[in-house]
Amino acid sequence: MFSPMKLILLVAVIAIVWYGFKAMGRMKAKAAKIDEANDQDNIEGRH
């Protein structure tokens, strides 16, 4: 069956994947916010 070491490893892998996706989501949101700010600067600069 499952040994305690395998369960610990499984939990660790799941945690790494979970936090990796959270970090990627934050990076995408930050990039979108920066792009939006750049777009606003470009729009204001044209007037």
VEXMIFI-271761 format. One record per residue: residue number from 0; residue in three letters; z, y, x negated of N, C-alpha, C, O, CB in turn. Coordinates in pm, whole numbers, plus 32768, in hexadecimal, padded with zeros to 4 digits. Glycine has a CB too. Layout:
<recs>
{num=NUM	residu=Ala	n_w=Z	n_v=Y	n_u=X	ca_w=Z	ca_v=Y	ca_u=X	c_w=Z	c_v=Y	c_u=X	o_w=Z	o_v=Y	o_u=X	cb_w=Z	cb_v=Y	cb_u=X};
...
</recs>
This chain:
<recs>
{num=0	residu=Met	n_w=8000	n_v=7F89	n_u=7FAC	ca_w=8000	ca_v=8000	ca_u=8000	c_w=8000	c_v=807C	c_u=7FA8	o_w=7FBD	o_v=8083	o_u=7F41	cb_w=807A	cb_v=8000	cb_u=805F};
{num=1	residu=Phe	n_w=804E	n_v=80DF	n_u=7FD5	ca_w=8055	ca_v=815C	ca_u=7F8B	c_w=80D2	c_v=815F	c_u=7F35	o_w=8140	o_v=813F	o_u=7F61	cb_w=8054	cb_v=81D4	cb_u=7FEB};
{num=2	residu=Ser	n_w=80BE	n_v=8185	n_u=7EBA	ca_w=8131	ca_v=8199	ca_u=7E64	c_w=815C	c_v=822C	c_u=7E6F	o_w=810B	o_v=827F	o_u=7E97	cb_w=8111	cb_v=8172	cb_u=7DCF};
{num=3	residu=Pro	n_w=81D8	n_v=824C	n_u=7E4D	ca_w=8204	ca_v=82D8	ca_u=7E54	c_w=81AD	c_v=8335	c_u=7DFD	o_w=8195	o_v=83A8	o_u=7E22	cb_w=8296	cb_v=82E3	cb_u=7E28};
{num=4	residu=Met	n_w=817F	n_v=8302	n_u=7D8C	ca_w=812C	ca_v=8356	ca_u=7D35	c_w=80A8	c_v=837A	c_u=7D78	o_w=8078	o_v=83EB	o_u=7D6B	cb_w=8112	cb_v=830F	cb_u=7CAF};
{num=5	residu=Lys	n_w=806C	n_v=831B	n_u=7DBE	ca_w=7FEF	ca_v=8336	ca_u=7E04	c_w=8004	c_v=839C	c_u=7E73	o_w=7FAF	o_v=83F3	o_u=7E88	cb_w=7FB4	cb_v=82B4	cb_u=7E3E};
{num=6	residu=Leu	n_w=8072	n_v=8393	n_u=7EBA	ca_w=808E	ca_v=83F4	ca_u=7F24	c_w=80A2	c_v=8480	c_u=7EEB	o_w=8072	o_v=84E2	o_u=7F24	cb_w=810B	cb_v=83C9	cb_u=7F74};
{num=7	residu=Ile	n_w=80E9	n_v=8489	n_u=7E7C	ca_w=80FE	ca_v=850B	ca_u=7E3C	c_w=8078	c_v=8546	c_u=7E10	o_w=805F	o_v=85BC	o_u=7E23	cb_w=815E	cb_v=84FE	cb_u=7DC3};
{num=8	residu=Leu	n_w=8024	n_v=84F3	n_u=7DD5	ca_w=7FA1	ca_v=8520	ca_u=7DA9	c_w=7F4C	c_v=854E	c_u=7E20	o_w=7F07	o_v=85B4	o_u=7E17	cb_w=7F59	cb_v=84B0	cb_u=7D5D};
{num=9	residu=Leu	n_w=7F50	n_v=8504	n_u=7E8D	ca_w=7F05	ca_v=8529	ca_u=7F05	c_w=7F33	c_v=85B1	c_u=7F3A	o_w=7EE1	o_v=8606	o_u=7F5A	cb_w=7F15	cb_v=84BE	cb_u=7F71};
{num=10	residu=Val	n_w=7FB5	n_v=85C4	n_u=7F42	ca_w=7FEB	ca_v=8644	ca_u=7F72	c_w=7FC2	c_v=86B5	c_u=7F15	o_w=7F9F	o_v=8722	o_u=7F43	cb_w=8085	cb_v=863D	cb_u=7F7C};
{num=11	residu=Ala	n_w=7FC5	n_v=869C	n_u=7E92	ca_w=7F9E	ca_v=8703	ca_u=7E31	c_w=7F0A	c_v=8728	c_u=7E41	o_w=7EE7	o_v=879E	o_u=7E3E	cb_w=7FB8	cb_v=86D2	cb_u=7DA1};
{num=12	residu=Val	n_w=7EB4	n_v=86C5	n_u=7E52	ca_w=7E26	ca_v=86E0	ca_u=7E64	c_w=7E0D	c_v=872F	c_u=7EE3	o_w=7DBE	o_v=878E	o_u=7EE3	cb_w=7DD5	cb_v=865E	cb_u=7E66};
{num=13	residu=Ile	n_w=7E4E	n_v=8709	n_u=7F4F	ca_w=7E3E	ca_v=8751	ca_u=7FCD	c_w=7E6E	c_v=87E1	c_u=7FBE	o_w=7E2C	o_v=883D	o_u=7FF0	cb_w=7E8D	cb_v=870A	cb_u=803F};
{num=14	residu=Ala	n_w=7EDE	n_v=87F7	n_u=7F7B	ca_w=7F11	ca_v=887F	ca_u=7F67	c_w=7EB1	c_v=88D2	c_u=7F13	o_w=7E9A	o_v=8947	o_u=7F32	cb_w=7F9B	cb_v=887A	cb_u=7F25};
{num=15	residu=Ile	n_w=7E79	n_v=8897	n_u=7EAA	ca_w=7E1B	ca_v=88E1	ca_u=7E56	c_w=7D9F	c_v=890A	c_u=7EA5	o_w=7D70	o_v=897C	o_u=7E9A	cb_w=7DF2	cb_v=888B	cb_u=7DDC};
{num=16	residu=Val	n_w=7D6B	n_v=88AE	n_u=7EF5	ca_w=7CF5	ca_v=88CE	ca_u=7F46	c_w=7D17	c_v=8939	c_u=7FAD	o_w=7CCA	o_v=8997	o_u=7FC0	cb_w=7CBF	cb_v=8850	cb_u=7F8C};
{num=17	residu=Trp	n_w=7D89	n_v=892C	n_u=7FEE	ca_w=7DB4	ca_v=898D	ca_u=8054	c_w=7DBF	c_v=8A19	c_u=801A	o_w=7D87	o_v=8A79	o_u=804F	cb_w=7E3B	cb_v=8963	cb_u=8091};
{num=18	residu=Tyr	n_w=7E08	n_v=8A25	n_u=7FAB	ca_w=7E1A	ca_v=8AA9	ca_u=7F6F	c_w=7D99	c_v=8ADD	c_u=7F31	o_w=7D84	o_v=8B56	o_u=7F28	cb_w=7E88	cb_v=8AA4	cb_u=7F05};
{num=19	residu=Gly	n_w=7D42	n_v=8A83	n_u=7F05	ca_w=7CBF	ca_v=8AAE	ca_u=7ED2	c_w=7C6C	c_v=8AEF	c_u=7F3E	o_w=7C2F	o_v=8B57	o_u=7F27	cb_w=7C74	cb_v=8A37	cb_u=7E96};
{num=20	residu=Phe	n_w=7C69	n_v=8AB2	n_u=7FB4	ca_w=7C1E	ca_v=8AED	ca_u=8023	c_w=7C5C	c_v=8B72	c_u=804E	o_w=7C13	o_v=8BCF	o_u=8070	cb_w=7C19	cb_v=8A8C	cb_u=809B};
{num=21	residu=Lys	n_w=7CE0	n_v=8B7B	n_u=804D	ca_w=7D20	ca_v=8BFA	ca_u=8071	c_w=7CFA	c_v=8C66	c_u=800D	o_w=7CDD	o_v=8CD7	o_u=8035	cb_w=7DB9	cb_v=8BEA	cb_u=8076};
{num=22	residu=Ala	n_w=7CF9	n_v=8C45	n_u=7F8C	ca_w=7CD6	ca_v=8CA6	ca_u=7F25	c_w=7C44	c_v=8CD1	c_u=7F33	o_w=7C24	o_v=8D47	o_u=7F24	cb_w=7CEE	cb_v=8C6C	cb_u=7E99};
{num=23	residu=Met	n_w=7BEB	n_v=8C71	n_u=7F52	ca_w=7B5E	ca_v=8C94	ca_u=7F65	c_w=7B4D	c_v=8CF1	c_u=7FDC	o_w=7AFD	o_v=8D4E	o_u=7FD7	cb_w=7B0A	cb_v=8C15	cb_u=7F78};
{num=24	residu=Gly	n_w=7B97	n_v=8CD9	n_u=8046	ca_w=7B90	ca_v=8D2F	ca_u=80BC	c_w=7BBD	c_v=8DBD	c_u=809D	o_w=7B81	o_v=8E1E	o_u=80CB	cb_w=7BE4	cb_v=8CF6	cb_u=812D};
{num=25	residu=Arg	n_w=7C29	n_v=8DC7	n_u=804E	ca_w=7C57	ca_v=8E4C	ca_u=8027	c_w=7BF1	c_v=8E93	c_u=7FD0	o_w=7BDB	o_v=8F0C	o_u=7FE0	cb_w=7CDC	cb_v=8E43	cb_u=7FDE};
{num=26	residu=Met	n_w=7BB2	n_v=8E4B	n_u=7F75	ca_w=7B4D	ca_v=8E89	ca_u=7F1E	c_w=7AD5	c_v=8EB7	c_u=7F6F	o_w=7A9F	o_v=8F23	o_u=7F55	cb_w=7B21	cb_v=8E26	cb_u=7EB2};
{num=27	residu=Lys	n_w=7AAA	n_v=8E67	n_u=7FD1	ca_w=7A3A	ca_v=8E8E	ca_u=8025	c_w=7A5C	c_v=8F0A	c_u=8077	o_w=7A09	o_v=8F64	o_u=8086	cb_w=7A10	cb_v=8E1B	cb_u=8081};
{num=28	residu=Ala	n_w=7AD5	n_v=8F0E	n_u=80AE	ca_w=7AFF	ca_v=8F81	ca_u=80FE	c_w=7B06	c_v=8FFE	c_u=80A7	o_w=7ADD	o_v=906A	o_u=80D2	cb_w=7B88	cb_v=8F67	cb_u=8140};
{num=29	residu=Lys	n_w=7B38	n_v=8FEF	n_u=802E	ca_w=7B41	ca_v=9061	ca_u=7FD3	c_w=7AB6	c_v=9093	c_u=7FAD	o_w=7A9E	o_v=910B	o_u=7FA8	cb_w=7B90	cb_v=903C	cb_u=7F54};
{num=30	residu=Ala	n_w=7A59	n_v=9035	n_u=7F92	ca_w=79D0	ca_v=905B	ca_u=7F70	c_w=798E	c_v=90A1	c_u=7FE6	o_w=7946	o_v=9103	o_u=7FD2	cb_w=797F	cb_v=8FDF	cb_u=7F46};
{num=31	residu=Ala	n_w=79A5	n_v=9070	n_u=805E	ca_w=796A	ca_v=90AF	ca_u=80D5	c_w=79A2	c_v=913C	c_u=80E7	o_w=7959	o_v=9198	o_u=810D	cb_w=7985	cb_v=9059	cb_u=8152};
{num=32	residu=Lys	n_w=7A22	n_v=914C	n_u=80CE	ca_w=7A60	ca_v=91D0	ca_u=80DC	c_w=7A25	c_v=9231	c_u=8075	o_w=7A0A	o_v=92A5	o_u=8094	cb_w=7AFA	cb_v=91C7	cb_u=80CB};
{num=33	residu=Ile	n_w=7A11	n_v=9202	n_u=7FFA	ca_w=79D7	ca_v=9256	ca_u=7F92	c_w=7947	c_v=927A	c_u=7FB6	o_w=791E	o_v=92ED	o_u=7FA5	cb_w=79DC	cb_v=920F	cb_u=7F08};
{num=34	residu=Asp	n_w=78FA	n_v=9218	n_u=7FE7	ca_w=7870	ca_v=9233	ca_u=800F	c_w=786B	c_v=9299	c_u=8080	o_w=7816	o_v=92F2	o_u=8081	cb_w=782B	cb_v=91B2	cb_u=803A};
{num=35	residu=Glu	n_w=78C7	n_v=928C	n_u=80DF	ca_w=78CC	ca_v=92EA	ca_u=814F	c_w=78EC	c_v=9376	c_u=811D	o_w=78B0	o_v=93D7	o_u=814B	cb_w=7933	cb_v=92BD	cb_u=81B7};
{num=36	residu=Ala	n_w=7949	n_v=9381	n_u=80C0	ca_w=796B	ca_v=9403	ca_u=8088	c_w=78F5	c_v=943E	c_u=803D	o_w=78DB	o_v=94B6	o_u=8046	cb_w=79E5	cb_v=93F8	cb_u=802B};
{num=37	residu=Asn	n_w=78AC	n_v=93EA	n_u=7FF3	ca_w=7836	ca_v=941A	ca_u=7FAC	c_w=77CB	c_v=9447	c_u=800D	o_w=7787	o_v=94AB	o_u=7FF4	cb_w=77FE	cb_v=93AE	cb_u=7F50};
{num=38	residu=Asp	n_w=77BA	n_v=9400	n_u=807C	ca_w=7758	ca_v=9427	ca_u=80E0	c_w=777E	c_v=94AE	c_u=811D	o_w=7726	o_v=9502	o_u=8134	cb_w=774D	cb_v=93BC	cb_u=814D};
{num=39	residu=Gln	n_w=77FD	n_v=94C3	n_u=8138	ca_w=782A	ca_v=9542	ca_u=8170	c_w=7811	c_v=95B3	c_u=810D	o_w=77E7	o_v=9620	o_u=8136	cb_w=78BF	cb_v=953B	cb_u=8194};
{num=40	residu=Asp	n_w=782A	n_v=959B	n_u=808D	ca_w=7810	ca_v=9601	ca_u=8028	c_w=777C	c_v=9623	c_u=8023	o_w=7757	o_v=9698	o_u=8016	cb_w=7840	cb_v=95D2	cb_u=7F9D};
{num=41	residu=Asn	n_w=7726	n_v=95BE	n_u=802D	ca_w=7696	ca_v=95D5	ca_u=802A	c_w=7669	c_v=9624	c_u=80A4	o_w=7613	o_v=967C	o_u=8099	cb_w=764B	cb_v=9550	cb_u=8022};
{num=42	residu=Ile	n_w=76A2	n_v=9606	n_u=8118	ca_w=767D	ca_v=964E	ca_u=8193	c_w=76A9	c_v=96E0	c_u=8189	o_w=765D	o_v=973A	o_u=81AB	cb_w=76BD	cb_v=960A	cb_u=8210};
{num=43	residu=Glu	n_w=7724	n_v=96F6	n_u=815A	ca_w=7757	ca_v=977E	ca_u=814F	c_w=7709	c_v=97CE	c_u=80E6	o_w=76F8	o_v=9847	o_u=80F4	cb_w=77EC	cb_v=977C	cb_u=812D};
{num=44	residu=Gly	n_w=76DC	n_v=978B	n_u=807F	ca_w=7693	ca_v=97CF	ca_u=8015	c_w=7608	c_v=97FD	c_u=8040	o_w=75D0	o_v=9858	o_u=8003	cb_w=7687	cb_v=9775	cb_u=7F9F};
{num=45	residu=Arg	n_w=75D0	n_v=97C2	n_u=80A8	ca_w=7548	ca_v=97E4	ca_u=80D6	c_w=7546	c_v=9861	c_u=812A	o_w=74DF	o_v=98A3	o_u=8135	cb_w=750C	cb_v=9771	cb_u=8125};
{num=46	residu=His	n_w=75B7	n_v=9885	n_u=8167	ca_w=75B9	ca_v=98F7	ca_u=81C3	c_w=75B9	c_v=9976	c_u=8179	o_w=75BA	o_v=99E1	o_u=81B6	cb_w=762F	cb_v=98F2	cb_u=821E};
</recs>
